[in-house]
Amino acid sequence: MGNRESILVVDDDLDFLKVIRHILEARGYRVATASSASEAISLARKRFYHVAVLDISLPDTDGTELLSALLDIHPDITAIMLTGYSSLQNAMQSLNRGAFAYLEKPLDPEHLLSVINRGLEKQRLVVENRRLIGDMEQHNREISVLLAVSQAVSQSLDLGQIIDSALARVIDATPAGAAWVQLVEDGRLVLTGHRGLTGEMAAALNVTAVNEGVLGQISRQGIPLTLSRAAMYSQPTLVPLAEDGYQSCVGILLTIAGEHIGVLGVAARTYPSFSKTELNLLAAIGRELSIAVQNARLYEEASSARALRELDAMRTEFLATVSHELRSPLAVIKGSASSLLQPDVRFDEKTWREFLESIDKDADTLSRLVEELLMMSRLEAGALEIKREWCQPAAMVEPVRDRLKKLAPKHKLGIDIPRDLPRINVDGGRIGEVLTNLVENAVKYSGEGSPITVTASGNGSEVTFSVADRGRGIPEELHQKVFNRFFQVDSDKDGRGRGTGLGLAICRGIIDAHGGRMWVESKPGSGAIFKFSLPTGGGEER
Ligand code: ADP
């Protein structure tokens, strides 16, 4: 007789109560009795009863009212109504209000016991059914959370975004009020994403040594690790959370192939906070996050390998260009000098002079190429010296005016820099080099006799220079590329007087070093306008 179900019997007939108690206790039930509705209600408020046996006529209230009150308190209670006289109407009313059965007095004890047994059996089925449905719903919720996280992992490589959406799900689907991810970087744990943390909490978690703190502890004790509020006080990184009233915190280790790569942390304001199923869900989310981190790392490696390959290809191309560029003038110099040195050949003065002029011109080309290469490497190393001085744009251009004119003897070169522009704090020599390069290009890429115009305009914050030609122009898709190192439009790669594709990269490097910007406006066929702006520095100059 192992029955330990509890039964509440309510009847105003005290003798009846005694008898019933005796019968039920003899069958192993725990029995409580009440002689009025109010007494029954106060007993029910204190604990759950599996079965209530209620007399339908009570001194203080109608038995059916008491039935409703008890069902309000314990919806699962199995209620059996007792009627002193056969009244179909009363019985129906009780059943309508949720009673399991009704019995007529005088009571047949065996009948009562068998009804109680059936009622309990039904109750067990209802409770079990509800538990199964609850489990299934919980399972569904977990699956949908995991599905959402793994979808994010498989559809995106943006680690920050994946972590953020996973943390949002953690907070939605578990009692966590705060959740965060710390990843191992250079031997330290760095806070990579968080939800629900205040600035102070995030700062405390931000950068910590890997072997100390939670990760160290999780690695030693296995996963997941649950810390109570008292334990949180002993972790400096978690103190702000404890002080804010968080009662517990769980750390899930993130691993890739056995390597510890970080921690998924969650904190809740309740204790105990996370059920076993919720901990399993957190562990599964942790596994998805580990995959996301691995994907992002692989992608990064692949991208940098690709970038390296591209750089390598560019270098090879550059070496080919440079050696070609070096070889042509060197061949001329070597050929001219060897000819002049032939002991048995005498050249007339005109030929002799032509050889010397070739040597001179190609030596200039060589030295310019070397200059450009050196300049590029200085710019890339951030080592270009810039001697800034406050100057008037028009005055700054004056020293290069003649040089520019000489570059364009067969073009109509106009230089028109207004004298009332704001002053700029620049290295005039370097800006002169930029203008020289742009005018050289304008000469190279536009027809003889066509105009080339150098102008400038200004506003409060910057002065913009422009060099415009009426040459072949540059297609829009190349507007950015022409500034790349070694970039040359294919048709310019070979032929007379070609450059190295370094000129514009150097110009932009110089302008960048001044805090300015450079761009081109052009439509093929209608010429190109190269522009660069330099900040005026507002009122800082004086
Ligand atoms: P390069 O030494 O070949 O002139 P740059 O870096 O100065 O190298 O220029 C890169 C490429 O941009 C050139 O090869 C040319 O195709 C194009 N380019 C530069 N300036 C002009 C211009 N004014 N008009 C048309 N194309 C130009």
Boltz pocket constraint, residues with backbone or C-beta under 6 A from the ligand:
constraints:
  - pocket:
      binder: B
      contacts: [[A, 437], [A, 438], [A, 441], [A, 442], [A, 445], [A, 469], [A, 471], [A, 472], [A, 473], [A, 474], [A, 482], [A, 484], [A, 487], [A, 488], [A, 489], [A, 492], [A, 498], [A, 499], [A, 500], [A, 501], [A, 502], [A, 503], [A, 504], [A, 505], [A, 528]]
      max_distance: 6.0
